[in-house]
């Protein structure tokens, strides 16, 4: 553990990227969602009516605003930090373990932020105006028991994917991420070909916890892939 902590501290030196930027994105998207609600209100829609609630809960903006940034954050957590970590004496194994711990910290932070905002939204009657920002279907429609694992595992997944692409860049340069993207595309297409005949049966039997399993598998594959790519990588 003593070899892992310095890597976590190294990541935390980027406090603005870790804490301020994702919070800013969340707040900006929340404001935009409110402005959109105001537009619909001015056009005659009534907050609190069944049609208003249904339409508001189908707005996934708050959920789709962060993945791009999180993947970027995952990329730079490996691509830009790895050389500094090795220069400061970290081993490749401790770097990967420390980076995973930092990913978990970022995931917990974002989960806490969104859970707090969701609680305020529900307690205030949707910001005292009937406007839905976090009470949307993709985040559990007001259910913290769904929001918490969705945000935590989703954040961890996107950071892990970014970290894997960052490791591919460290190992092979610009061609690494390109080759990795092609490989992932091929795997996804093969998966569709294999499972599409059973799509109806799978949709009928679908359970929400399947997504949690998929997320954990993706994180595990990304972590192992990151380690395998960084183990022989040279520091440029």
C-alpha positions as CSV (number, residue, x, y, z in Angstrom):
1,X,0.0,0.0,0.0
2,X,2.9,2.4,0.8
3,X,3.9,2.1,-2.9
4,X,0.4,2.8,-4.1
5,X,-0.4,5.9,-2.1
6,X,2.2,8.1,-3.9
7,X,0.5,7.4,-7.2
8,X,-2.8,8.4,-5.8
9,X,-1.3,11.6,-4.5
10,X,0.3,12.3,-7.9
11,X,-3.1,12.0,-9.6
12,X,-4.7,14.2,-6.9
13,X,-2.2,17.0,-7.8
14,X,-4.6,17.7,-10.7
15,X,-7.3,18.9,-8.3
16,X,-9.1,21.0,-10.9
17,X,-9.5,18.2,-13.3
18,X,-10.5,15.7,-10.6
19,X,-13.0,17.8,-8.7
20,X,-13.8,21.2,-10.3
21,X,-14.3,20.3,-14.0
22,X,-16.8,17.4,-13.6
23,X,-18.7,19.5,-11.1
24,X,-18.8,22.5,-13.5
25,X,-20.0,20.2,-16.4
26,X,-22.8,18.9,-14.1
27,X,-23.9,22.4,-13.0
28,X,-23.8,23.8,-16.6
29,X,-25.9,20.9,-17.9
30,X,-28.3,21.3,-15.0
31,X,-28.8,25.0,-15.9
32,X,-29.3,24.1,-19.6
33,X,-31.9,21.5,-18.6
34,X,-33.7,24.1,-16.5
35,X,-33.6,26.6,-19.4
36,X,-35.1,24.0,-21.8
37,X,-37.8,23.4,-19.2
38,X,-38.5,27.1,-19.1
39,X,-38.9,27.1,-22.9
40,X,-41.4,24.3,-22.8
41,X,-43.2,26.1,-20.0
42,X,-43.4,29.3,-22.0
43,X,-44.9,27.3,-24.9
44,X,-47.7,26.2,-22.7
45,X,-46.6,22.9,-21.0
46,X,-47.6,22.7,-17.4
47,X,-45.0,21.5,-14.8
48,X,-46.2,18.5,-12.8
49,X,-48.6,17.2,-15.4
50,X,-48.2,13.5,-16.6
51,X,-47.0,14.6,-20.0
52,X,-44.5,17.1,-18.4
53,X,-43.1,14.4,-16.0
54,X,-42.8,11.8,-18.8
55,X,-41.0,14.2,-21.1
56,X,-38.7,15.5,-18.4
57,X,-37.7,12.0,-17.3
58,X,-36.8,11.0,-20.8
59,X,-34.1,13.8,-20.9
60,X,-30.7,12.0,-20.5
61,X,-28.6,15.2,-20.8
62,X,-27.3,15.0,-17.3
63,X,-26.0,11.5,-17.8
64,X,-24.6,11.9,-21.3
65,X,-22.7,15.1,-20.5
66,X,-19.9,13.4,-18.5
67,X,-18.7,10.3,-20.4
68,X,-16.6,12.2,-23.0
69,X,-14.7,14.1,-20.2
70,X,-14.4,10.9,-18.1
71,X,-12.8,9.0,-21.0
72,X,-10.4,11.9,-21.5
73,X,-9.6,12.0,-17.8
74,X,-8.9,8.2,-17.9
75,X,-6.6,8.7,-20.9
76,X,-4.5,11.4,-19.3
77,X,-4.4,9.6,-16.0
78,X,-2.2,7.0,-17.7
79,X,-0.7,8.8,-20.7
80,X,0.6,11.9,-18.9
81,X,1.1,10.6,-15.4
82,X,2.8,7.3,-16.0
83,X,6.2,8.8,-16.9
84,X,6.2,11.1,-13.9
85,X,5.2,8.2,-11.6
86,X,8.1,6.0,-12.8
87,X,10.5,9.0,-12.5
88,X,9.4,9.3,-8.9
89,X,10.1,5.7,-8.2
90,X,6.8,4.0,-8.6
91,X,6.7,0.5,-10.0
92,X,4.4,-0.3,-12.9
93,X,2.3,-2.5,-10.7
94,X,1.9,0.1,-8.0
95,X,1.1,2.7,-10.7
96,X,-1.8,0.6,-12.1
97,X,-3.1,-0.2,-8.6
98,X,-2.9,3.5,-7.5
99,X,-4.6,4.6,-10.7
100,X,-7.4,2.2,-10.0
101,X,-7.7,3.5,-6.5
102,X,-7.9,7.1,-7.9
103,X,-10.5,6.0,-10.5
104,X,-12.6,4.7,-7.6
105,X,-12.2,7.9,-5.7
106,X,-13.3,10.0,-8.6
107,X,-16.3,7.6,-9.1
108,X,-17.2,7.9,-5.4
109,X,-16.9,11.7,-5.6
110,X,-19.2,12.1,-8.6
111,X,-21.7,9.6,-7.1
112,X,-21.8,11.7,-3.9
113,X,-22.3,14.9,-5.9
114,X,-25.2,13.5,-8.0
115,X,-26.8,11.7,-5.1
116,X,-26.8,15.0,-3.1
117,X,-28.3,17.0,-6.0
118,X,-30.9,14.3,-6.5
119,X,-31.8,14.4,-2.8
120,X,-32.1,18.2,-2.9
121,X,-34.2,18.0,-6.1
122,X,-36.6,15.5,-4.6
123,X,-36.9,17.3,-1.2
124,X,-37.5,20.7,-2.9
125,X,-40.3,19.4,-5.2
126,X,-38.0,19.5,-8.2
127,X,-36.4,22.8,-7.4
128,X,-39.6,24.4,-6.2
129,X,-40.8,24.5,-9.8
130,X,-41.5,21.0,-11.0
131,X,-38.3,21.0,-13.2
132,X,-36.6,17.6,-13.5
133,X,-32.8,17.6,-13.8
134,X,-31.7,14.4,-12.1
135,X,-35.0,12.7,-11.6
136,X,-34.7,11.0,-15.0
137,X,-35.1,7.4,-16.1
138,X,-31.5,6.8,-17.0
139,X,-30.5,7.7,-13.4
140,X,-33.3,5.7,-11.7
141,X,-36.2,8.3,-11.9
142,X,-35.6,9.5,-8.3
143,X,-34.5,6.2,-6.9
144,X,-31.1,6.6,-5.1
145,X,-30.8,2.9,-5.0
146,X,-30.4,2.9,-8.8
147,X,-28.6,6.2,-9.2
148,X,-25.7,5.3,-6.9
149,X,-24.6,2.1,-8.6
150,X,-25.3,3.6,-12.1
151,X,-23.2,6.7,-11.5
152,X,-20.4,4.9,-9.7
153,X,-20.0,1.9,-12.1
154,X,-20.6,4.2,-15.1
155,X,-17.9,6.6,-14.1
156,X,-15.5,3.7,-13.2
157,X,-16.2,2.1,-16.6
158,X,-15.5,5.3,-18.6
159,X,-12.3,6.0,-16.7
160,X,-11.1,2.4,-17.2
161,X,-11.8,2.6,-21.0
162,X,-9.9,5.9,-21.1
163,X,-7.0,4.4,-19.1
164,X,-6.8,1.5,-21.5
165,X,-6.5,3.8,-24.5
166,X,-3.9,5.9,-22.6
167,X,-1.9,2.8,-22.0
168,X,-2.1,1.9,-25.7
169,X,-0.7,5.3,-26.5
170,X,2.1,4.9,-24.1
171,X,3.0,1.5,-25.4
172,X,2.6,2.0,-29.2
173,X,2.3,5.7,-29.8
174,X,-0.6,7.2,-31.9
175,X,-1.2,3.9,-33.7
176,X,-1.9,2.1,-30.4
177,X,-5.3,3.8,-29.7
178,X,-6.2,3.4,-33.4
179,X,-5.6,-0.3,-33.4
180,X,-7.4,-0.7,-30.0
181,X,-10.4,1.1,-31.4
182,X,-10.5,-1.2,-34.4
183,X,-10.1,-4.3,-32.1
184,X,-13.0,-3.1,-29.9
185,X,-15.2,-2.4,-32.9
186,X,-14.5,-5.9,-34.3
187,X,-15.3,-7.5,-30.9
188,X,-18.6,-5.5,-30.6
189,X,-19.6,-6.5,-34.1
190,X,-18.9,-10.2,-33.5
191,X,-20.9,-9.9,-30.2
192,X,-23.8,-8.5,-32.1
193,X,-23.6,-11.2,-34.7
194,X,-23.5,-13.9,-32.1
195,X,-26.3,-12.6,-29.8
196,X,-28.7,-11.0,-32.2
197,X,-30.6,-14.3,-32.9
198,X,-31.5,-14.4,-29.2
199,X,-32.1,-10.7,-28.8
200,X,-35.8,-11.0,-28.1
201,X,-35.3,-13.7,-25.5
202,X,-32.6,-11.7,-23.9
203,X,-34.7,-8.5,-23.8
204,X,-37.6,-10.4,-22.2
205,X,-35.3,-11.9,-19.5
206,X,-33.3,-8.7,-19.0
207,X,-32.5,-7.7,-15.4
208,X,-30.9,-4.4,-14.4
209,X,-28.0,-6.1,-12.5
210,X,-26.8,-7.4,-15.8
211,X,-25.5,-3.9,-16.6
212,X,-23.5,-4.0,-13.3
213,X,-21.9,-7.2,-14.3
214,X,-21.1,-5.9,-17.8
215,X,-19.5,-2.8,-16.2
216,X,-17.4,-4.8,-13.8
217,X,-16.2,-7.0,-16.7
218,X,-15.3,-4.0,-18.8
219,X,-13.4,-2.4,-15.8
220,X,-11.5,-5.7,-15.2
221,X,-10.6,-6.1,-18.8
222,X,-9.5,-2.5,-19.0
223,X,-7.4,-2.8,-15.9
224,X,-5.7,-6.0,-17.0
225,X,-5.1,-4.5,-20.5
226,X,-3.6,-1.4,-19.0
227,X,-1.2,-3.5,-16.9
228,X,-0.2,-5.7,-19.9
229,X,0.4,-2.7,-22.1
230,X,2.4,-0.7,-19.5
231,X,4.5,-3.6,-18.3
232,X,6.9,-3.5,-21.4
233,X,6.3,0.2,-22.2
234,X,9.3,2.5,-22.4
235,X,9.1,6.0,-20.9
236,X,9.4,8.6,-23.6
